[in-house]
């Protein structure tokens, strides 16, 4: 009886989360990609792809005014960017930008930003032919101005062909999963840490931008998928670093230690040695620790290893699978593939959408 009650409660809360988002959507659905800048961007791209076995989303190539390449971290793309040199000073290697996927198109996003009194740039459109592929990438961006931290580039990236872009992202994410996350066992980006000098001002401006996206605290914003954004007070404002969710801290630590790549902070949290990656801050956390509650009603998200008897997956029979699939896809922005499952034709709703529970919908 207790199991039945727990199951009913879990299902109710999962659908409550989806229904809540159906009523009102934030401007940003998720972090689509984020980027670092460096004079050594191509070398870092090659190093991350080879050492950590990260799948390539697009090759490193010249886009006109800048060069970049993208690698998959599971739930987001890390872009390595090199800009032309200004003067004789080398460009500092740092995380510089966050690109949000907008719910609407670029023009509608700009209009909504104006309605919310959030300073922003005009809509700018770009095209780029990806070498070796019959793909012309086209996108529009809307940048935020006078937005904390002003040392970072925070913007909306609206791809013209979202369907094919999403397919490419999913393919790279599946490839990472097939590689079991590489030697670090990477599952996803858990968090992007953003440093600001005036935390109260930053909270107000980020809240105005991301409402009604749920928060797990005054300083952390989450989305239906992808990494959360956490604000911290910092003397040097900017994107401080990222935290990766891994399958096993022990295995990741062993790999890093064997290759002299291991670093630990004062609290013994492990990280990739900044000396090996040109000063970047990349911490690691176990999957069960990475998923904080995105909605107070849902409690803590569930990770990979569950030895405590908690629910990690549920299966639900529906009367019309196509209708259920259409509803979930329409309100989440995720495409769900139908397959032949144990109970019949099925679709899987990933835990990113339900904050920790794999949900199978099926029709016998």
C-alpha positions as CSV (number, residue, x, y, z in Angstrom):
1,X,0.0,0.0,0.0
2,X,2.8,2.4,0.9
3,X,4.4,1.7,-2.6
4,X,1.1,2.6,-4.3
5,X,0.8,5.8,-2.4
6,X,4.4,6.8,-3.2
7,X,3.8,6.0,-6.8
8,X,0.6,8.0,-7.0
9,X,2.3,10.9,-5.3
10,X,5.3,10.8,-7.6
11,X,3.1,10.7,-10.7
12,X,0.9,13.6,-9.4
13,X,3.9,15.7,-8.7
14,X,5.5,15.0,-12.1
15,X,2.4,15.9,-14.0
16,X,1.9,18.9,-11.7
17,X,5.4,20.2,-12.8
18,X,4.6,19.7,-16.5
19,X,1.1,21.3,-16.1
20,X,2.6,24.3,-14.3
21,X,5.0,25.0,-17.1
22,X,2.2,24.7,-19.6
23,X,0.4,27.6,-18.0
24,X,3.3,30.1,-18.3
25,X,6.7,29.8,-19.9
26,X,9.8,31.8,-19.3
27,X,11.6,33.7,-22.0
28,X,14.5,31.2,-21.8
29,X,13.7,27.5,-22.0
30,X,17.2,26.4,-21.2
31,X,20.9,27.0,-21.6
32,X,21.5,25.9,-25.2
33,X,25.2,26.4,-25.1
34,X,27.9,28.4,-23.3
35,X,31.3,29.3,-24.4
36,X,34.9,30.0,-23.4
37,X,37.3,32.4,-25.1
38,X,41.0,31.8,-25.5
39,X,44.0,32.4,-27.8
40,X,44.4,28.6,-27.3
41,X,40.8,27.8,-28.1
42,X,41.6,25.3,-30.9
43,X,44.2,23.5,-28.8
44,X,41.8,23.3,-25.8
45,X,39.1,22.0,-28.2
46,X,41.4,19.3,-29.3
47,X,42.5,18.5,-25.8
48,X,39.0,18.2,-24.4
49,X,37.8,16.1,-27.3
50,X,40.8,13.7,-27.0
51,X,41.5,13.5,-23.3
52,X,37.9,13.5,-22.0
53,X,36.4,11.9,-25.2
54,X,33.7,14.5,-25.7
55,X,31.7,14.2,-28.9
56,X,32.1,16.9,-31.6
57,X,28.9,18.9,-32.2
58,X,30.6,21.0,-34.9
59,X,34.3,21.2,-35.9
60,X,36.6,24.0,-35.0
61,X,36.5,26.4,-38.0
62,X,36.5,30.1,-38.9
63,X,33.1,31.8,-38.8
64,X,34.2,35.1,-40.3
65,X,35.1,37.4,-37.4
66,X,35.8,34.5,-35.0
67,X,36.6,30.8,-34.9
68,X,34.9,28.2,-32.8
69,X,34.2,24.5,-32.3
70,X,31.5,22.8,-30.1
71,X,31.7,19.7,-27.9
72,X,28.8,18.0,-26.2
73,X,28.6,17.7,-22.4
74,X,25.3,15.8,-22.5
75,X,22.7,18.5,-21.7
76,X,24.5,21.5,-23.2
77,X,27.2,22.3,-25.7
78,X,30.6,23.9,-24.7
79,X,31.8,26.2,-27.4
80,X,35.5,27.0,-27.7
81,X,35.9,30.5,-29.2
82,X,38.9,32.5,-30.5
83,X,38.5,36.2,-31.4
84,X,41.0,38.3,-33.3
85,X,43.8,39.7,-31.1
86,X,43.5,43.2,-29.9
87,X,46.9,44.7,-29.3
88,X,49.8,42.7,-28.0
89,X,48.3,41.3,-24.9
90,X,47.3,37.6,-25.0
91,X,43.6,36.9,-24.6
92,X,42.8,35.5,-21.2
93,X,41.3,32.0,-21.2
94,X,37.9,32.2,-19.4
95,X,34.3,31.2,-19.6
96,X,32.7,34.2,-21.3
97,X,29.2,33.6,-22.5
98,X,25.8,31.9,-21.9
99,X,23.4,31.4,-24.8
100,X,19.8,30.8,-23.9
101,X,17.3,29.0,-26.1
102,X,14.3,31.3,-26.4
103,X,10.8,30.0,-26.2
104,X,9.7,32.2,-29.0
105,X,11.6,33.5,-32.0
106,X,14.2,36.3,-31.8
107,X,11.8,39.1,-32.7
108,X,9.2,38.1,-30.2
109,X,12.0,37.6,-27.6
110,X,13.2,41.2,-28.2
111,X,9.7,42.5,-27.8
112,X,9.2,40.6,-24.6
113,X,12.5,41.9,-23.2
114,X,11.3,45.4,-24.0
115,X,8.0,44.8,-22.2
116,X,10.0,43.7,-19.2
117,X,12.2,46.8,-19.4
118,X,15.3,44.7,-19.8
119,X,18.0,46.5,-21.9
120,X,19.0,44.5,-25.0
121,X,20.6,44.7,-28.4
122,X,18.8,44.6,-31.7
123,X,18.2,41.3,-33.4
124,X,21.2,40.2,-35.3
125,X,21.3,37.4,-37.9
126,X,24.1,35.2,-38.9
127,X,25.0,32.4,-41.4
128,X,27.8,30.0,-41.4
129,X,28.6,27.0,-43.7
130,X,30.0,24.1,-41.6
131,X,33.1,22.6,-43.4
132,X,32.6,19.1,-44.7
133,X,28.9,19.1,-44.1
134,X,25.9,20.1,-46.2
135,X,24.7,22.3,-43.5
136,X,24.2,26.1,-43.5
137,X,23.8,27.2,-39.9
138,X,21.6,30.2,-39.6
139,X,20.7,31.9,-36.4
140,X,19.6,35.2,-34.8
141,X,20.8,36.5,-31.5
142,X,19.5,39.1,-29.0
143,X,22.1,40.2,-26.5
144,X,21.5,41.6,-23.0
145,X,23.1,44.9,-22.2
146,X,23.9,46.4,-18.8
147,X,23.2,42.9,-17.3
148,X,25.2,41.5,-14.5
149,X,27.9,40.5,-14.9
150,X,28.7,43.0,-17.6
151,X,32.0,41.2,-18.3
152,X,30.1,38.2,-19.6
153,X,28.0,37.8,-22.8
154,X,24.5,36.7,-22.0
155,X,22.2,36.4,-25.0
156,X,19.4,34.5,-26.7
157,X,20.3,32.3,-29.7
158,X,17.4,31.5,-32.1
159,X,18.4,28.9,-34.6
160,X,16.4,29.0,-37.8
161,X,16.1,25.3,-38.2
162,X,15.6,24.3,-34.5
163,X,14.6,20.8,-35.4
164,X,17.8,19.8,-37.2
165,X,19.9,21.6,-34.5
166,X,18.1,19.7,-31.8
167,X,18.6,16.4,-33.7
168,X,22.3,17.1,-33.9
169,X,22.5,17.9,-30.2
170,X,20.6,14.7,-29.3
171,X,22.9,12.6,-31.5
172,X,26.0,14.1,-29.7
173,X,24.4,13.5,-26.3
174,X,23.6,9.9,-27.2
175,X,27.2,9.4,-28.4
176,X,28.5,10.7,-25.0
177,X,26.2,8.2,-23.3
178,X,27.5,5.4,-25.5
179,X,31.0,6.3,-24.4
180,X,29.7,6.1,-20.8
181,X,30.6,9.8,-20.4
182,X,34.2,9.3,-21.4
183,X,36.9,8.6,-18.7
184,X,35.3,11.1,-16.3
185,X,31.9,9.5,-16.7
186,X,30.3,12.8,-17.6
187,X,26.5,12.8,-17.5
188,X,25.7,16.5,-17.8
189,X,26.6,20.0,-16.8
190,X,25.0,20.5,-13.4
191,X,25.7,24.2,-12.9
192,X,27.2,27.3,-14.3
193,X,28.4,29.6,-11.6
194,X,28.1,33.3,-12.3
195,X,29.9,35.8,-10.1
196,X,28.6,39.3,-9.5
197,X,29.6,42.2,-7.2
198,X,26.1,43.3,-6.2
199,X,24.2,40.1,-5.4
200,X,20.9,41.9,-4.6
201,X,20.9,43.8,-7.9
202,X,21.8,40.7,-9.8
203,X,19.0,38.7,-8.2
204,X,16.5,41.3,-9.2
205,X,17.7,41.5,-12.8
206,X,18.1,37.8,-13.3
207,X,14.6,37.2,-11.7
208,X,13.1,39.7,-14.1
209,X,14.7,37.9,-17.0
210,X,13.9,34.3,-16.1
211,X,10.6,34.5,-14.3
212,X,8.6,32.3,-14.0
213,X,11.4,29.8,-14.1
214,X,11.5,28.0,-10.7
215,X,14.4,28.7,-8.3
216,X,15.8,26.3,-5.7
217,X,17.1,29.3,-3.8
218,X,17.3,33.1,-4.1
219,X,20.5,32.6,-6.2
220,X,19.9,29.5,-8.3
221,X,17.7,29.3,-11.4
222,X,16.7,26.1,-13.1
223,X,15.1,25.1,-16.4
224,X,13.2,22.1,-17.7
225,X,16.5,20.8,-19.1
226,X,20.1,21.7,-19.0
227,X,22.4,23.2,-16.4
228,X,21.2,25.6,-13.6
229,X,22.5,29.1,-13.2
230,X,23.9,30.0,-9.8
231,X,24.7,33.5,-8.7
232,X,27.5,34.1,-6.2
233,X,29.2,37.2,-4.9
234,X,32.6,37.7,-6.4
235,X,35.2,40.5,-6.4
236,X,36.0,39.8,-10.0
237,X,32.6,39.5,-11.8
238,X,32.2,37.0,-14.6
239,X,31.4,33.3,-15.2
240,X,33.4,31.7,-12.4
241,X,33.3,28.1,-13.6
242,X,31.1,25.1,-14.2
243,X,30.3,21.9,-12.3
244,X,29.9,18.6,-14.2
245,X,27.7,15.7,-13.0
246,X,29.6,12.4,-13.2
247,X,28.6,8.8,-12.7
248,X,31.3,8.0,-10.1
249,X,33.4,10.5,-8.2
250,X,35.8,7.7,-7.3
251,X,36.3,6.7,-10.9
252,X,36.7,10.3,-12.1
253,X,39.2,11.0,-9.3
254,X,41.2,7.9,-10.2
255,X,41.4,8.9,-13.9
256,X,42.5,12.5,-13.0
257,X,45.0,11.3,-10.4
258,X,46.7,8.8,-12.7
259,X,47.2,11.6,-15.3
260,X,48.3,14.3,-12.8
261,X,45.1,16.3,-13.6
262,X,43.5,16.2,-10.1
263,X,42.8,19.2,-8.0
264,X,40.9,19.6,-4.8
265,X,39.5,22.6,-3.0
266,X,39.6,23.3,0.8
267,X,36.4,21.2,1.2
268,X,38.1,18.3,-0.7
269,X,35.7,18.7,-3.7
270,X,37.5,17.4,-6.8
271,X,38.1,19.3,-10.0
272,X,40.1,19.2,-13.2
273,X,43.4,20.9,-12.5
274,X,43.2,24.5,-13.7
275,X,46.9,24.3,-14.7
276,X,46.0,21.6,-17.3
277,X,43.2,23.6,-18.9
278,X,44.6,27.1,-19.0
279,X,43.1,28.3,-15.7
280,X,39.5,27.2,-16.2
281,X,37.5,26.1,-13.2
282,X,35.7,22.8,-13.8
283,X,34.4,21.0,-10.7
284,X,33.0,17.5,-10.5
285,X,30.1,16.2,-8.5
286,X,28.3,12.9,-8.1
287,X,25.0,12.6,-10.0
288,X,23.1,12.1,-6.8
289,X,24.5,15.3,-5.5
290,X,24.1,17.3,-8.7
291,X,20.4,17.4,-9.0
292,X,19.1,19.8,-6.4
293,X,15.3,20.3,-6.1
294,X,14.1,22.4,-9.0
295,X,10.7,22.8,-7.6
296,X,9.9,22.8,-3.9
297,X,7.0,20.4,-4.4
298,X,9.2,17.8,-6.1
299,X,12.0,17.5,-3.6
300,X,15.5,16.4,-4.6
301,X,16.1,15.1,-8.1
302,X,17.3,11.5,-8.3
303,X,20.7,10.6,-9.7
304,X,22.1,7.4,-11.2
305,X,22.7,5.2,-8.2
306,X,19.7,4.5,-6.0
307,X,20.2,2.1,-3.1
308,X,17.7,3.8,-0.8
309,X,14.5,2.4,-2.4
310,X,13.5,5.7,-3.9
311,X,11.5,5.8,-7.1
312,X,13.6,6.4,-10.2
313,X,11.1,5.4,-13.0
314,X,7.4,4.9,-13.5
315,X,5.3,3.5,-16.4
316,X,1.9,4.8,-17.2
317,X,-0.7,3.4,-19.6
318,X,-2.5,6.1,-21.7
319,X,-5.5,5.8,-23.9
320,X,-4.0,7.9,-26.7
321,X,-0.2,7.8,-27.0
322,X,0.0,10.2,-29.9
323,X,-2.1,12.8,-28.1
324,X,0.0,12.4,-24.9
325,X,3.3,12.7,-27.0
326,X,2.0,15.8,-28.8
327,X,1.0,17.4,-25.5
328,X,4.4,16.8,-23.9
329,X,6.4,17.9,-26.9
330,X,4.3,21.0,-27.3
331,X,4.8,22.1,-23.7
332,X,8.4,21.0,-23.2
333,X,10.1,21.7,-26.6
334,X,11.5,18.2,-26.5
335,X,11.0,15.7,-29.4
336,X,10.1,12.2,-28.0
337,X,10.8,9.2,-30.1
338,X,8.3,6.3,-30.1
339,X,9.6,2.8,-29.7
340,X,8.3,-0.8,-29.0
341,X,8.6,-1.3,-25.3
342,X,7.9,-4.1,-22.9
343,X,4.2,-3.0,-22.5
344,X,3.6,-1.9,-26.1
345,X,4.2,1.3,-28.1
346,X,5.9,3.7,-25.7
347,X,7.6,7.1,-25.3
348,X,10.1,8.1,-22.6
349,X,10.0,11.4,-20.8
350,X,13.5,12.1,-19.4
351,X,14.2,13.1,-15.8
352,X,15.2,16.6,-17.0
353,X,11.5,17.3,-17.6
354,X,10.2,15.7,-14.4
355,X,13.1,16.6,-12.1
356,X,14.5,13.2,-11.4
357,X,12.0,10.5,-12.5
358,X,12.1,8.6,-15.8
359,X,8.5,8.4,-17.0
360,X,7.3,5.9,-19.6
361,X,4.0,6.4,-21.3
362,X,2.7,3.4,-23.2
363,X,-0.4,2.1,-25.1
364,X,-1.0,-1.6,-25.3
